[in-house]
Amino acid sequence: MPEPRERKGMMRFLLYALVGAVGTLAHYAVLVTTVSLHWLDPVAASVTGAVVGAIVNYFLNVRYTFKSASNGSAMLKFAVTAALGAVLNGALMKLLTDSADLHYLLAQLVATVVVLLLTYTINLLWTFRRPKSA
């Protein structure tokens, strides 16, 4: 049985993933809608969706996952992390759809998993890090 601290970490990750699922739904809604209506190509649609999803995720993570007050520092760090995630997402989409010739939705699934793991780690260790008590 995991130690209480490990359990807390697992629960936080699961909550982050659940909150992320809401942002991911927003991301995929933008992606599928804009591609289906021929407004954007899959890479541009995915990056646009990533930005929308990041905005949703920021406010939900502040409130539920990390339970911290929204402040300028955390918002800036989250924006930097989200931008990194969006760039990585776009690069993976380009690589997977063009070079690997994957369908854009399958490519997006792969990119989502990679970006989830990276941004969770950055947000945990940097964006929403709580100061150590003395």
Backbone hydrogen bonds in HBPLUS format (Angstrom, degrees):
<---DONOR---> <-ACCEPTOR-->    atom                        ^
c    i                          cat <-CA-CA->   ^        H-A-AA   ^      H-
h    n   atom  resd res      DA  || num        DHA   H-A  angle D-A-AA Bond
n    s   type  num  typ     dist DA aas  dist angle  dist       angle   num
A0006-GLU N   A0003-GLU O   3.02 MM   3  5.18 114.2  2.47 102.4 118.3     1
A0007-ARG N   A0003-GLU O   2.83 MM   4  6.12 159.4  1.88 160.4 167.4     2
A0008-LYS N   A0004-PRO O   2.91 MM   4  6.11 155.1  1.97 145.5 152.0     3
A0009-GLY N   A0005-ARG O   3.00 MM   4  6.28 153.7  2.07 142.9 150.0     4
A0010-MET N   A0006-GLU O   2.87 MM   4  6.16 155.0  1.93 149.6 156.5     5
A0011-MET N   A0007-ARG O   2.81 MM   4  6.03 160.1  1.85 151.8 157.5     6
A0012-ARG N   A0008-LYS O   2.89 MM   4  6.08 155.4  1.95 145.6 152.5     7
A0013-PHE N   A0009-GLY O   2.99 MM   4  6.22 158.5  2.04 145.1 150.7     8
A0014-LEU N   A0010-MET O   2.88 MM   4  6.14 161.9  1.91 150.9 156.0     9
A0015-LEU N   A0011-MET O   2.84 MM   4  6.05 157.1  1.90 149.3 155.7    10
A0016-TYR N   A0012-ARG O   2.81 MM   4  6.01 156.5  1.87 147.9 155.0    11
A0017-ALA N   A0013-PHE O   2.82 MM   4  6.09 155.2  1.88 150.1 157.0    12
A0018-LEU N   A0014-LEU O   2.86 MM   4  6.10 151.4  1.94 144.0 152.2    13
A0019-VAL N   A0015-LEU O   2.80 MM   4  6.03 169.5  1.81 156.7 159.2    14
A0020-GLY N   A0016-TYR O   2.73 MM   4  5.81 152.5  1.81 141.2 150.8    15
A0021-ALA N   A0017-ALA O   2.81 MM   4  6.03 130.8  2.05 135.3 148.1    16
A0021-ALA N   A0018-LEU O   3.06 MM   3  4.98 126.5  2.35  91.1 105.3    17
A0022-VAL N   A0019-VAL O   3.07 MM   3  5.40 128.7  2.34 103.6 116.0    18
A0023-GLY N   A0019-VAL O   3.28 MM   4  6.75 159.8  2.33 149.0 153.6    19
A0024-THR N   A0020-GLY O   2.65 MM   4  5.85 148.5  1.75 147.2 158.0    20
A0025-LEU N   A0021-ALA O   2.83 MM   4  6.03 148.1  1.93 141.3 148.9    21
A0026-ALA N   A0022-VAL O   3.14 MM   4  6.51 156.1  2.20 145.9 151.7    22
A0027-HIS N   A0023-GLY O   2.85 MM   4  6.12 157.5  1.90 146.2 153.1    23
A0028-TYR N   A0024-THR O   2.75 MM   4  5.97 172.5  1.76 159.0 159.5    24
A0029-ALA N   A0025-LEU O   2.86 MM   4  5.95 150.9  1.95 143.7 152.3    25
A0030-VAL N   A0026-ALA O   3.06 MM   4  6.32 159.5  2.10 150.0 154.2    26
A0031-LEU N   A0027-HIS O   2.91 MM   4  6.18 163.4  1.94 151.2 156.7    27
A0032-VAL N   A0028-TYR O   2.80 MM   4  5.89 175.9  1.81 157.1 156.8    28
A0033-THR N   A0029-ALA O   3.01 MM   4  5.88 159.6  2.05 140.7 147.4    29
A0034-THR N   A0030-VAL O   2.94 MM   4  5.90 168.7  1.95 150.0 153.8    30
A0035-VAL N   A0031-LEU O   3.01 MM   4  6.08 154.0  2.08 149.0 156.4    31
A0036-SER N   A0032-VAL O   2.83 MM   4  5.77 163.7  1.85 147.9 153.5    32
A0037-LEU N   A0033-THR O   2.97 MM   4  6.04 151.9  2.05 146.8 154.0    33
A0039-TRP N   A0034-THR O   2.81 MM   5  5.02 146.5  1.93 156.5 163.7    34
A0040-LEU N   A0034-THR O   3.23 MM   6  5.55 158.5  2.28 125.4 126.2    35
A0038-HIS N   A0035-VAL O   2.97 MM   3  4.92 156.2  2.03 104.3 111.0    36
A0045-ALA N   A0041-ASP O   2.89 MM   4  5.96 163.7  1.91 164.6 170.1    37
A0046-SER N   A0042-PRO O   2.90 MM   4  5.90 148.6  2.00 138.1 146.2    38
A0047-VAL N   A0043-VAL O   3.03 MM   4  6.32 159.8  2.07 151.6 156.3    39
A0048-THR N   A0044-ALA O   2.97 MM   4  6.14 162.5  2.01 148.4 153.5    40
A0049-GLY N   A0045-ALA O   2.89 MM   4  6.03 158.9  1.93 143.8 150.2    41
A0050-ALA N   A0046-SER O   2.83 MM   4  6.03 145.1  1.95 142.5 152.7    42
A0051-VAL N   A0047-VAL O   3.10 MM   4  6.42 148.6  2.21 146.5 153.3    43
A0052-VAL N   A0048-THR O   3.17 MM   4  6.55 162.3  2.20 150.6 154.8    44
A0053-GLY N   A0049-GLY O   2.83 MM   4  6.04 166.0  1.85 153.1 157.4    45
A0054-ALA N   A0050-ALA O   2.86 MM   4  5.97 148.2  1.96 141.7 150.4    46
A0055-ILE N   A0051-VAL O   3.14 MM   4  6.42 154.2  2.21 149.1 154.4    47
A0056-VAL N   A0052-VAL O   3.22 MM   4  6.55 164.8  2.24 152.8 156.1    48
A0057-ASN N   A0053-GLY O   2.84 MM   4  6.03 163.7  1.87 150.5 155.7    49
A0058-TYR N   A0054-ALA O   2.88 MM   4  6.03 154.0  1.95 148.6 154.4    50
A0060-LEU N   A0056-VAL O   3.19 MM   4  6.39 161.4  2.22 153.2 158.9    51
A0061-ASN N   A0057-ASN O   2.77 MM   4  5.76 160.5  1.81 153.1 158.6    52
A0062-VAL N   A0058-TYR O   2.94 MM   4  6.12 160.7  1.98 154.4 159.5    53
A0063-ARG N   A0059-PHE O   3.25 MM   4  6.30 158.8  2.30 136.4 142.0    54
A0064-TYR N   A0060-LEU O   2.80 MM   4  5.82 168.0  1.81 154.2 158.1    55
A0066-PHE N   A0061-ASN O   2.94 MM   5  5.89 170.2  1.95 156.4 159.5    56
A0068-SER N   A0062-VAL O   3.08 MM   6  5.42 137.0  2.27 138.7 150.7    57
A0075-MET N   A0071-ASN O   2.89 MM   4  6.04 161.9  1.92 157.2 163.4    58
A0076-LEU N   A0072-GLY O   2.91 MM   4  6.01 158.8  1.96 146.3 151.6    59
A0077-LYS N   A0073-SER O   2.96 MM   4  6.19 166.6  1.98 152.0 155.9    60
A0078-PHE N   A0074-ALA O   2.78 MM   4  5.92 157.5  1.83 148.4 155.3    61
A0079-ALA N   A0075-MET O   2.86 MM   4  6.04 153.9  1.92 144.2 151.7    62
A0080-VAL N   A0076-LEU O   2.92 MM   4  6.22 156.8  1.98 151.4 157.2    63
A0081-THR N   A0077-LYS O   2.91 MM   4  6.14 162.7  1.94 149.3 154.3    64
A0082-ALA N   A0078-PHE O   2.71 MM   4  5.90 160.5  1.75 152.2 158.2    65
A0083-ALA N   A0079-ALA O   2.81 MM   4  5.95 152.6  1.88 144.1 151.9    66
A0084-LEU N   A0080-VAL O   2.94 MM   4  6.20 159.2  1.98 148.3 153.7    67
A0085-GLY N   A0081-THR O   2.86 MM   4  6.14 157.6  1.91 147.4 154.2    68
A0086-ALA N   A0082-ALA O   2.76 MM   4  6.01 151.8  1.84 147.4 155.2    69
A0087-VAL N   A0083-ALA O   2.88 MM   4  6.13 158.4  1.93 152.0 157.3    70
A0088-LEU N   A0084-LEU O   2.91 MM   4  6.12 167.9  1.93 153.2 156.8    71
A0089-ASN N   A0085-GLY O   2.79 MM   4  5.87 156.9  1.84 144.5 152.0    72
A0090-GLY N   A0086-ALA O   2.85 MM   4  6.03 160.5  1.89 145.3 150.3    73
A0091-ALA N   A0087-VAL O   2.88 MM   4  6.11 160.3  1.92 151.9 157.5    74
A0092-LEU N   A0088-LEU O   2.86 MM   4  6.04 163.6  1.89 153.2 157.8    75
A0093-MET N   A0089-ASN O   2.86 MM   4  6.05 158.9  1.91 149.6 156.1    76
A0094-LYS N   A0090-GLY O   2.91 MM   4  6.10 161.7  1.95 148.5 153.3    77
A0095-LEU N   A0091-ALA O   2.93 MM   4  6.11 168.9  1.94 150.8 154.2    78
A0096-LEU N   A0092-LEU O   2.77 MM   4  5.83 169.2  1.78 153.9 157.6    79
A0097-THR N   A0093-MET O   2.84 MM   4  5.77 156.1  1.89 147.1 153.3    80
A0098-ASP N   A0094-LYS O   2.91 MM   4  5.66 157.4  1.96 142.2 149.7    81
A0099-SER N   A0095-LEU O   2.93 MM   4  5.17 128.6  2.20 122.8 137.6    82
A0100-ALA N   A0095-LEU O   3.09 MM   5  6.54 152.8  2.16 151.6 159.2    83
A0102-LEU N   A0096-LEU O   2.83 MM   6  5.69 171.7  1.84 156.8 155.2    84
A0106-LEU N   A0103-HIS O   3.12 MM   3  5.44 120.0  2.50 107.2 121.3    85
A0107-ALA N   A0103-HIS O   2.94 MM   4  6.19 165.4  1.97 162.1 167.0    86
A0108-GLN N   A0104-TYR O   2.93 MM   4  6.02 146.8  2.04 135.2 144.3    87
A0109-LEU N   A0105-LEU O   3.04 MM   4  6.29 147.3  2.15 139.0 146.9    88
A0110-VAL N   A0106-LEU O   3.18 MM   4  6.53 161.1  2.22 152.0 155.3    89
A0111-ALA N   A0107-ALA O   2.97 MM   4  6.21 168.4  1.98 152.6 156.0    90
A0112-THR N   A0108-GLN O   2.80 MM   4  5.90 153.3  1.88 147.1 154.6    91
A0113-VAL N   A0109-LEU O   3.20 MM   4  6.48 159.1  2.25 149.8 153.1    92
A0114-VAL N   A0110-VAL O   3.20 MM   4  6.50 168.7  2.22 156.6 159.0    93
A0115-VAL N   A0111-ALA O   2.92 MM   4  6.03 171.3  1.92 156.9 159.7    94
A0116-LEU N   A0112-THR O   2.85 MM   4  5.89 156.8  1.90 147.2 154.3    95
A0117-LEU N   A0113-VAL O   3.17 MM   4  6.37 168.4  2.18 152.2 153.6    96
A0118-LEU N   A0114-VAL O   3.15 MM   4  6.38 164.1  2.18 150.4 155.0    97
A0119-THR N   A0115-VAL O   2.84 MM   4  5.89 173.3  1.85 158.1 160.2    98
A0120-TYR N   A0116-LEU O   2.96 MM   4  5.92 154.7  2.03 147.0 154.1    99
A0121-THR N   A0117-LEU O   3.32 MM   4  6.36 165.3  2.34 140.0 143.8   100
A0122-ILE N   A0118-LEU O   3.06 MM   4  6.37 163.7  2.09 153.1 157.6   101
A0123-ASN N   A0119-THR O   2.84 MM   4  5.88 166.2  1.86 148.2 152.7   102
A0124-LEU N   A0120-TYR O   2.86 MM   4  5.96 156.9  1.91 151.6 158.2   103
A0125-LEU N   A0121-THR O   2.99 MM   4  6.06 168.5  2.00 150.6 153.9   104
A0126-TRP N   A0122-ILE O   2.79 MM   4  5.52 140.7  1.94 147.2 155.9   105
A0127-THR N   A0122-ILE O   3.34 MM   5  6.69 151.2  2.43 133.1 140.7   106
A0128-PHE N   A0123-ASN O   2.90 MM   5  5.75 175.6  1.91 156.4 157.0   107
